Amino acid sequence: MNRWHFLAFLILVLGIPWMWANRVPAEAKTDFSVPQPALDHPAPDFTLTTLDGEEFALSAQQGTPIVLNFWATWCGPCQNEMPALQTASERFGGRVQIVGVDQGETAEVVARFAEEMGITFAMPIDTEMAVGELYGVRAMPTTFFIDRNGVIRHIYLGEMNSVTIAEGIAEILR
């Protein structure tokens, strides 16, 4: 029995200082109270400058369904889905707006990529990735399908093809 008392005492003597040394300071804890965009909730508004120097404000698009795609030129899956997004832009032009928000790159890099790929839809540049953070983007590509009332109806994580894009667009055209 003395051996068990000694073991309990040893755990107590070593355990409490170890727990104290490894505690997480209050200022290092994550604030989970910051709201993230959610399905069936309004999409957060933002304003960014596009490749052609125009200001793009999401709130100014009210009345038009939006496919809001967060991407980067170095992202392989993003590169793969660009032709399908361009095709959707051409096919649904006038009824749906495709918007590709580049994350963390310069306009020059994005312009070169857009020219090589033949991309003509709006490409706002989020060099500081503030809009990506606002939308809770943790991986690219991430796409938000927003209806004409500015409400998020579908969120797609990962590479899309023409079928998944068309399904998302059908949902926001209802």
Protein Blocks (a to p, Z undefined) as FASTA:
>chain_A
ZZmmmmmmmmmmmmmmmmmmmpccfklpccfkbccddehiacdddddddfkopacdfklm
goiacddddddfklmklmmmmmmmmmmmmmmgojaccddddehiafklmmmmmmmnopab
dcdddfkommmmmnopabdcddddddfkopafbdcedjddfklmmmmmmmmmZZ
